[in-house]
Amino acid sequence: MNTIHTDMTIRRADTGDALALGRLAQLDSTLYSGASALVAEVDGRIVAALPLDGSRPFADPFRRTAEALAMLRLRRDQLDASWGQPRVSRALRAVRRRRRYRAPASA
């Protein structure tokens, strides 16, 4: 079985993505409401989108996008889980992780 590895970027859509999202939605026979969305990008091209207003996700019907949609849902769930928590800087989280995984000192 041949496996093709491609890099995928999951990110929040910005205003410059509106045209690409509109075209992608049209390709998938749906409408893009203009709501804030997460997008999956492969080779610099948006292949799937998950609107954060709860409307239906859409993707390029001519590409294999099931994994991209799964990654978008996972990222949305991660964001949902963190919204209720206070923000902590990356550096502080990294220090906490290092302390948690540090091997115990031998006596």
Stockholm file with secondary structure:
# STOCKHOLM 1.0

chainA/1-107         MNTIHTDMTIRRADTGDALALGRLAQLDSTLYSGASALVAEVDGRIVAALPLDGSRPFADPFRRTAEALAMLRLRRDQLDASWGQPRVSRALRAVRRRRRYRAPASA
#=GR chainA/1-107 SS CCCCCCCEEEEECCGGGHHHHHHHHHHTTCCCCCCCEEEEEETTEEEEEEETTSCCCEECTTSCCHHHHHHHHHHHHHHHHHTTSCCCCHHHHHHHHHHHTCCCCCC
#=GC SS_cons         CCCCCCCEEEEECCGGGHHHHHHHHHHTTCCCCCCCEEEEEETTEEEEEEETTSCCCEECTTSCCHHHHHHHHHHHHHHHHHTTSCCCCHHHHHHHHHHHTCCCCCC
//
